Amino acid sequence: MKTIIASLVFALASTTAYANADMDRQSYCSNYASMLKSIAAWRDQGMSPEKTLELMRGVKGVSLQEKKDAINAVYFDKSLANSRGTEFGNQARSNCLAEKSK
């Protein structure tokens, strides 16, 4: 299960690896991981994907398309159904940072 989560998060992060030249890699990956954790929390609270997207508009350094892709993955990918919390965020951040070396 962790491998599936790591693979999906890695895929999401790698498609956006250099999305915003104005942010350093550490900041970008931290923002991205925090965004994924928030999406999972709102999903678990029963918030609609549309409302989640409205709330995500304030996240800096992550494109609208990246936000939509992350919401779709967290809400609708069955392998992420139980993803939440600090461990999920840490894994997302680690995978994002690992992409830098490629």
Buried (B, 14 or more C-beta within 10 A) or exposed (E): EEEEBBEBBBEBBBEBEEBBEEBEEEEBBBBBBBBBBBBBBBBBEEBEBEEBBEBBEEBEBBEEEBBEBBBBBBBEBEEBBEBBEEEBBEBBBBBBBBBEEE
